Amino acid sequence: MDTILFLEFVTNVTISKQTNRELEEMKAQGPLKGVKVLEFVGLGPAPFCGMMLSDMGADVVRIDRPGAGSLGAADVLARGRRSVALNLKDEADQALARQMIAKADILLEGYRPGVMERLGFGPEVALSLNPALVYGRMTGWGQYGPLAHAAGHDINYIALTGALGAIGPEDQPVPPLNLVGDFGGGAMYLAFGVMAGLHHARTTGEGQVVDAAIVDGAASLMASQYQLRALGIWNTSRASNLLDGGAHFYRTYRCADGKHVSVGPIEAEFYALLCEKIGIDAADYPADWSGRNWKEANPVLEMVFARKSRAEWCEILEGTDVCFAPVLDYEEAAEHPHMVERQVFQEVEGVRQPAPAPRFSRTPGAIQGPAGQVGVDRDSVLKDWAIEASPVSGE
């Protein structure tokens, strides 16, 4: 992931026109309140992990490059963090970065292997400064292996793991956004890894390096498919399996208005209810897992669902045990009554975005604030982290 070049391109094109301002004083809320996280600026998985930790109350401070642009409140992945701008090739700023590392509980970085070492902040240096530090490293290919130093993106990582090859219609794999690799197999595993490392550090005083590779995480996400394959009920052909659109009782259907619905009644009693609701005989098209009658049943259900609009099918099926949901777009999802009731989406400075997840009964998380301007939080961070101020780079 060549995060530095891409970030420079994005920020140069979309530099915020807002004037610099201090973020309102953050009042951390969540189960990670008191945890100090130092995040070296990057793209995608590492920032998403930083967002998750911030949502849970951690004090996440970004190390940004001086002069970098800001996307403002639209930078959802950078929400809830304070920013300190450091030139990591400047001696004074290097000294300040070392002081911050010494105070942090967790460090996050998403560069190619060797970049942090060349900057002088690799694990050996960091752990010598802070033996209890959890050093989280986010890459696509991992810290070692034949491809470790090659460029890549989500689509490439999930392609190598077999995940991409299993997704899509029979004739061609389809990228599942960048959810399976960057965020599912990457950021989520990085977050899990650093929290497990933090537990160990607080128990023993021993820090360690967390090598979170997207190829590792994406492969791990396929544990269920490996189980089904071991049981002899999963094959390598797309759209021919229980959960990949092959089964007539686990797929999407086009409605009369061109919109789509999803059905997934894997259990026999739920499938029987679906058949009753849509007016077909379950005995004619049994929902067995063998796949023997799937190709015959698929066009029948396609014809049935094409007779009514999506709204009509929602009236008939939504809220029942047929395992049904309409396929919604971004705007529709935010307006659905269930999502509204649970406040799954929130607005921060006019920008709609997902709320923190998961939820806690005693220490609920919260969006700690919008993304701020680069570098404006230097003084407040140094004060809160009890770090002696050093001259600003260039002074």
Steps between C-alpha positions, in 0.01 A plus 500: 500500500676817381305712742720808496476571125126434486429714808695788352294474180169495687583789730642717222177458305258538789672729749241638735428871468407519864719719718700321767322477830543309819269205548271529796648340809451129462318329781593139441219252537521124472666188642847606374502834679855564622672294231754704303541414132758651264398467133747574222294642214402259224206382294219248534544220754726669759288818517184291524654315794586836656140610447371188674728552800403867520130410483558283806652790693874463438705819466625450144756755380595514133854582392441699180741660255540877529307681230277206416147590395187411689171354380321644803190329634470295180809302607293243690792261547692774685218597735552536872877554490734780584784586264864586555698593188857372505775497241650162578825598326544797733712438810275692741186335370667160516575563868137596561378188321721287723351664809150427375590138431628472854161616632273296269328172578452410133674608179333456159677520165399389151813540290685243292748285694816691581361855472469557875847353551647744247325787679663388824180384671497127437396249767849457641535872567140543617510209746830621640328830577184332631533128588122469557408648160268308268637569153227442239615457140243497217602374156343312213750219454654492851841590636675214318448266207577520125244777442561700819652801322272504197228760451142380522145584595200325649402326175846344468519378859161329496577356156803318641308358796226340291232731635456700178489183292197386698294820460287595202310338214617185330685674217703760694614588854360828636683722754285526817589869539810507722318355797649149506862609473574850625242518773386145583827314458719801577374765742282267706786257555738784580255630761454153646875444499599821676230455763618144569854638516391774739344243732826306503705816556289612793519155653875444452655837413621350173426674172522334161456542124165419338552403134150549354502397133190522286582166339499339846174663607314438175603134510383479862160640400456197273507249787132417443558422132791272591273322746229453236759376252633249752143373541473455124231766447704780340671503163724749319248604234339838566120530530465129563515487879270558794611854581630639170175540307476145375213399726154632408433555871809714561530773238356826372207542261399779265152644555247652259636852561861400429597504867618194688424298812705243690382168640695254712274239667760225540299324772216276377226667705598845378514381140156344532366834622658683205338261255165550670534879486603518134258232383708201395504142626810427708477134407554587134824685573649363822765710672760227545870580511598254226435739214311242298202723420648849536529574128143389447364704790690824436306608188171414672571735789635761260163498323307516827691796642481685168120520536501757781693812592756504778260701717228239450736220601599698809134519597469123468835376634680759715495424872406134450720194549564450129846663542430794272628853446476749217827586324545870582733770377694735731220752537226240544700313764534813715125560482380147576297492825715230656821688430346825620377343824846362578673819381734295283592819312580835655583846368810694601523854361252405229683184394304176532711208620475167679468513878755328726466123526464278695287637785576484872249508784723671760760688295343590166729631232439821306632693203749719684481777241564569131840482336693813588752714319851361464735594782269723703505285813873503574479701820201318647650158424834587656324629809271199535778249436737685738764554232750785505445732205775512241550773240273486196683363197684779317513740797 
